[in-house]
Amino acid sequence: MKSLGKFGGFGGIFVPETLMPALEELENAFLKFKKDKKFNSELNELLKKYAGRPTPLSFCENLSKKLGCKIYLKREDLLHTGAHKINNALGQALLAKYIGKNRLIAETGAGQHGVAAAAAGAKLNFQTDVYMGTKDIERQKLNVLRMKLLGANVKPVDSGSKTLKDAINEALRDWTANVTNTHYLLGSVLGPHPYPSMIKFFQSVIGKETKKQILEAEGRFPDLIVACVGGGSNAIGIFNEFINDKKVKLVGVEAGGAGIESGKHASRFNDKKLGRIGIIHGTKTFVLQDKYGQIHNTYSVAAGLDYCAVGPEHSILRQMKRVHYTYATDKEAIEAFKILSKEEGIIPALESAHAVAHVIKIAKTMKKDDIIVINISGRGDKDLDQIGEIIT
Ligand SMILES: *Cc1c(COP(=O)(O)O)cnc(C)c1O
């Protein structure tokens, strides 16, 4: 490998020997094609004509008035398949095609990444198999149907907690057995090198557009950018372009679930007892674990934030104090979901509503001309059944 994929003391490559050739092949291809003209123009064409990029940066007149500072939304909710995940799915699928693979596998929890991978697989002519826990299959029937219509096989995983982490284990097992023709299309900035760097590359289009758009609208950079953090791909995607501009404050919002003290949450950084450094799914990072180092079962109203580990680069960004990581509870996110819908006519994903909730909380500490950009990672249509049950 050209790199060890380290982010300070985090990241790395913790995998069985049998996977090393595949990771090496992937790293080589990524390093080569990320600079390749033909690859990039083909990817840009897909992002533009298929996924719907660039997404707008929308000024929120009503919410700004209500909260007393200038609020803009980066509209990843308007993308094909409903969230930022399609940026990464198309990037990796195209890369897999360049390497010469004919099969994609993916893991999915809520089904959002599975749907994006299935769409990219259909568009670029792959056989696509998506691993999904049986508990999630039961909870996310609509996305299971979407994946099937898009031509993917949904492979049920009945082991462990029957959710996302078990689906990742199964996908890794499949990849080990089928590396010659198969690409593992991982969904967030997690896993062994080169995944965290590669997925950041595919998602950083969000921040690149935001930079241009805010300069056009305001003639300067924002004072604050806020994004929700599951694995951390939409957050790193919008943060990356601004990392070197120290005046731009960056805040990541984790799922506070029923509250940190309850233990029912997915806040790797804000629970001092359960959130500790560990190794999972090929990478070293902050992981929610019990005193024996066994994975602590996570919980959030937002399925996309409900994962026990966070991308390794976030761990170093936190250590360096470049990004501040906080959380919003289910209750705060649901309130924000309702407020944004009513004030601006935009129904955000419950995941993105966590970022909105943080802004509602801190707006009073901002000045009138301060500019905040919130990354709206996805749209809320997928959450309506769930919200209906909660608010009626
Ligand atoms: C999957 C998902 C997330 C969480 O994933 P990240 O890698 O943290 O971005 C956030 N928002 C939406 C809408 C999602 O579908």
The ligand as an SDF file (V2000), in Angstrom:
LIG
                    3D

 15 15  0  0  0  0  0  0  0  0999 V2000
  -26.9250    7.9440    5.9520 C   0  0  0  0  0  0  0  0  0  0  0  0
  -27.3580    9.3030    6.2320 C   0  0  0  0  0  0  0  0  0  0  0  0
  -26.6740   10.1310    7.1460 C   0  0  0  0  0  0  0  0  0  0  0  0
  -25.5030    9.6660    7.9560 C   0  0  0  0  0  0  0  0  0  0  0  0
  -24.3620    9.3160    7.2380 O   0  0  0  0  0  0  0  0  0  0  0  0
  -23.0480   10.2040    7.2340 P   0  0  0  0  0  0  0  0  0  0  0  0
  -22.0290    9.3120    6.6530 O   0  0  0  0  0  0  0  0  0  0  0  0
  -22.7620   10.5990    8.6420 O   0  0  0  0  0  0  0  0  0  0  0  0
  -23.3340   11.3960    6.3870 O   0  0  0  0  0  0  0  0  0  0  0  0
  -27.1010   11.4310    7.3170 C   0  0  0  0  0  0  0  0  0  0  0  0
  -28.1750   11.9030    6.6540 N   0  0  0  0  0  0  0  0  0  0  0  0
  -28.8680   11.1470    5.7770 C   0  0  0  0  0  0  0  0  0  0  0  0
  -30.0410   11.7450    5.0920 C   0  0  0  0  0  0  0  0  0  0  0  0
  -28.4870    9.8260    5.5390 C   0  0  0  0  0  0  0  0  0  0  0  0
  -29.2050    9.0800    4.6770 O   0  0  0  0  0  0  0  0  0  0  0  0
  1  2  1  0
  2  3  1  0
  2 14  2  0
  3  4  1  0
  3 10  2  0
  4  5  1  0
  5  6  1  0
  6  7  2  0
  6  8  1  0
  6  9  1  0
 10 11  1  0
 11 12  2  0
 12 13  1  0
 12 14  1  0
 14 15  1  0
M  END
$$$$
